[in-house]
Amino acid sequence: MENNIYKYRVLLKMSQEELAKKCHVSRQTINAIENNKYNPSLKLAFNLSDVLNTSVDDLFIRENVNRSD
């Protein structure tokens, strides 16, 4: 799953380490999420959105979603 975490983190002038501390995870976890190597739990996704002052929908880009209208 792709994401916009890097974009929002940079807008807030926050380092990976600062974001990690605020979300109670390691810097390596933030790095892996930003590089699309790890999908966060739902709880962590909401924590990230809270810390980055945005919605989960704005942070994460769903791929191949088939919706019936």
Secondary structure, 3 states (H helix, E strand, C coil): CEECHHHHHHHCCCCHHHHHHHHCCCHHHHHHHHCCCCCCCHHHHHHHHHHCCCCHHHHEECCCCCCCC
